[in-house]
Amino acid sequence: MDLTLREIDPSEAGILDAFAADQPGTIAMQMAAWAQVIEAEPGVRARCVLLSDDAGPVASAVLSLRPYGPGFRGLICYGGPILRDPNSPELWRGVLTALARYGRRQRGVFLRIWPWVPFAESAMPGLAQCDMRPFERVIAYGYTRYVDLSLSPEELLAQMHSSGRRDARACERKGVRIEHGTSEELLGLFWQLYTQSNELKGLRSRPLPTLRAIMAHDLGSVHVALWEGQPTQGILLVHHPTLPTTYYLCAGTNREITGIPAGFLVHWKAMQWARERGFRIYDLGGIGDPADPSRGSLASVDVFKRRLGGTDVRIFGEHQKALVPAALLRLAQRLRG
């Protein structure tokens, strides 16, 4: 399958968005405005591309072009690409071939994809034929979890684990309140929680300009639990006004405050906030295979998310393809440090 790939400039954003929004499973990271979030990080560039056959568009992608050693780039497609028929191996082969060709023109050394759509076994031959291999990382996810926001607030609480319901009600009785919004002040409180948590875990935090860009372009919201005026727990959701899904991106906790387990309460209130604004799915983000015994410390995160309710959905997971010979890729990795 030979496809035509063309870059979409900002004046044509509606073309890409109309296609992507029409496909099930699309999240905000694959809408054209997300390119501005990508480029908020110094040195990183974004490209929006539309792939078509003779009958019209069949796929789209918002790509992050990250420096990867002097003169090289890594191409990353978080949440995509978006395909009209993600079950078709032929379409996957055509899309990945076109993206790899484009990546080489951009001096890319690898192409990494993370389609955030339900897994289809029938599609895997198309990925394999393009030498797309599962990407190994410290935190690897093969599932996500959907919470149905058509449920009433009481039904959302009822489907949570009994311990979560107790925690939520106990925090309410202790006077914990949840602030929702996009203000710089609220983002600052969240940033404090988020970076402190990641430092303790040895994880890298997303840059503050990136989070500011999410708020500035109406692509997300912050939800912070406050107790006696102090932030105790916070989450950041990303969403797009034309999509039915809000996606749980990251969180932070104040480890200096004990006895106030506000995690379930902040999610329950955020679900209500999203429901009131017309979102239909609360995507809890990546979780591990429930049958995988190797999750280690991440197993507690998986358990927490499952206790929030909802349904497990298997997704494709991250895959990567080298765009250059192995020796050149290793050289780029060494130069990158």
N, C-alpha and C positions, 0 to 999 in steps of 0.2 A: 504494500500500500504506500503510494507516494503522496505525501502531504505537502502543502504549501504553508510555510511558517512566515509570519510577518510580525514585526514589533508594533505595539499599539502605543501611540503617544497620548499624553493626557487629554487632548481634545477628543480622542476616540474612546475614552474610558467606558462610556456607556455601552459600546459594542461588546467589549469583553465582559462587563458586569451582567449584561442581559443574558449572555450565554451561560456564564457561571451560575447565576442565580436560578436558572431554569433546571439545573442538574441537582439531583438529591445528594445530600451530604456535604455540600459546599460550606466552608467556614470562612470567616472574615479574612484570613490570611491569603485567600485566593481571589480577592476582589481588588480592583485596580488601585484603590486608595491605599492599600497596604504597602505599595511601593514607596510611599512617602515615609512610612514607619521604618522600612528597611534602610532608607537613605539617611535617617536621623542618626545612624551609627557612623562615626567618622570612617572614611575609607571604603565603605560598602556601597555598592551600586545596585539598582534594581532594574529589571526589565519585565514588561508585560508582553506576552506573545499569544497570538491566536493561530491555531492550526486548522486548516480547511482542506476538504477534498472538493471535487467538482460540484457537489451539491450544497456546500456551505460549511460553516464551522463544525468541527468535530471534537475539539479540545482547546483548552486554554491553560496558561501557567503564569504565575507571578514568581519570578526567579530572583534570588539573592545572589549577587556576584561578589564573593568575599576574597580579599587578597590572600594568596596562598604562596608566600615566597615571592621574591622579586620578579615581577613580570608575569606571574601566574595567578589564576583565579580558581576558586571552587564554586560550582554552581549548585545551589540548594533550592529545592522547591518544597517548602513546608506546607503541608495540607493539600498538596496536589502532585501531579497535574490533575485537572478536571477533564474527564472524558464523557462524551455523550453516552457511550456504552462501555462501562468499566468491566463488563463480563467478556468482552471480545478480545481474544489474544491477537488477532490481526490488527485491531486498532491500537492496542498497546505497542505492538511492534512498530507500527508506522509512527506513532507519537514519539516513542523513545529514540527511534532512529533519527527523526528530525531534530529533537532536542539535543542529541549527542553531536550532530553535525553543527548545529548552532553553537553549542558549547565550545567546540574546537575553534570556531572562528573568533570566540571571545577569549582565547588563550586559556581555556579551562582545562584543568588536569583531572577533574572528576565531575560527575553529575550525580547528585543525591536527591532522591524523591521520598516523599512521605505521604502517600495518598490517604486522606482521612475519610475514606469511604468503606462500606462493608466489604469484607474480603470475599473474593470470588475465585474458587479453585480453577475454574475454567480459564481465567486470565493468566495464570502462572506460566504456561508455555511461552506466551508473548514476552514476559519479562526475562525468562531464562534465555530465550533466543537472542536477546539483546545484551546478554552477559550482565544483567542486573542481579546483584547478589545481596542477600540480607546484610545490612550494615551493623557491625558489632559496636556497641557503645556501652558505657557504664550503666546508663539507664535506658533499657530497651523495652518498648511496649508493643504488644501485639493485639491489644484490646483497648476499647474505650467504654464508657458507660453513659447511657442516655437516661435522663429523668424526664418523664412526661409532664410538661407544664400545663396540660389541660386539667390536671387534678386540682382540687381546691387546696387552700393552705393547710387545712386540717388533714386532708388526705395525703399531702406531701409529707407532713410530719408523721403520720401514722405508718407510712411505709419505711421510715427510718428504723434502725435497730433500737430496741428498747433502751439501751444505754445512752444512745444519742438523744432520744426524746427526753430522758431524764436530765441529761446535761443541758439541753436547750431550755427546758422549763426552769431548772435551777438557776441558770444564768439570768433569765428574765426576772426571777424573784429577787436576785441580788442587785438588780438595777442596771444590768448590762444593756446598752442600747447600740443600735447599728446605724451608722451613717453611710449613706449611698451618694455617689456623685462623681464628678470629674474635676473638681477644683484643685488648684495647685496645693492648697493647704491639706486637703484630704490625701492627695497623692504623696505629699511629703510624709504624712504619718504612715502610710502604707510602705513607702520606700525604707523608712527606718526599720520596720518590722521585717521586711523582705530581705534586706541586706544583712541584718544581724543573724537571721535564721540561716542564710546561705553560708555565711562565714563559719558558723558553728558546724555546718555539715560539710564544709570544704567544697561547696559548689559555686559556680560562677553566676553572678547576677546579670540580668539584662541591663544595659546602660540606662541611666535615668533619662537621657534625651529620647530613647526609644519609647519608654513608657509615657513621656510627655506627648510624643507624637501620636500615640494611640488615643490619648484623651483629646488632643487638639483636633483630630480628624474624625471625631465622633465614632470611634471604632472600639470603644471599651468603657468600662466603669470600674470604680473602686468601691469596696464595701468593707468598712472597718468597724470592729466591735470596740466600744469604749466602756471602761469601768472606772468610776470615780475620776473621770476626766483623762484617764490614761488608755492608750491603744493597747489592746491585748491580742487581737487576731485580725488579720486582713486578707482579703482575696482580690484578685484582679480578673475581671471577665473581659473577653473580647467578643464583639458582635458587629454586624452590619445592619443598617435599618431595613434592607430588603430581604434579609435571610431569616429563616425561622429559628436558627440555633444561636445560643449564647454559649461560649466556650470558656471553661475555667483554665486560665493560663498559669497563674502562679499565686503563691501565698506567703505569709510571714506570721511569726508568732513571737510575742514578748515572753522570753524565757524567765524574766525576772518576776513575773506575776504568776503565782501558783494558786490553785484552787478555783480558777475561773476558766473552765474548759469551754470556750466560746466557739469552737470550730463548727459544731452542728448548728448552733444558733445563727452564725453569720451566713452559712450556706442556706439555711431554711429561709431567712429573711431575703437573701439575694435571689432565691428562686421566686419568692413572691414578687419582688421588685421586677424581675424579668417577665414574669407572667403578666403583670399589670401593663407592661409595655408591648405585649403582643408576641413575645417569643414563645415558641411551642416546645423547644427541646433545650434542656440544660445538660450540656456535654461536660462530663466530669474529667475529661482528658485521659491521658494514657494510664493504663493499668496493665499488670502482668497477666500471663496465662494462669488461671486458677489451678492448673495441674502442674505448674512449674515449681519445683522445690528449691530452686537456686536463687530466689529473689533476695534472700538475706534481709538486710535492714529495710529494703523497699517493701517487703511484705506488709509492714505495718501501714504504709501509705495505701496499698491495695485494699487492705481490710477497712480502713477508714472510709475510702471512697465507696466501697460496696455497702457499708453501713448507712450511707446517705440515701440509699434506695436506688431505684432504676433497674436497668437491664444491661447486661454485658453485650457488647457488639464487637465481633472480631473485625479488625481492620488489616490492611495490607502490611503495615509496618514499614520501617525505613529500608530502602534499597540503594545501592550505590554501584556506579559503573565507572571504571577508569577510562579516561579519554585520551591518555597518552601511554606509551610503554611503561612497564613497571619500574624500570631504572630511572626514567624521568620523573615519575611520581615520587619515588623515594628521594630523589634530589630535591624536588620542591618541598617535601616534608622536612628535610634537613635544613634547607635555607629558611624555612618558616620558623624553625626552632620549636 
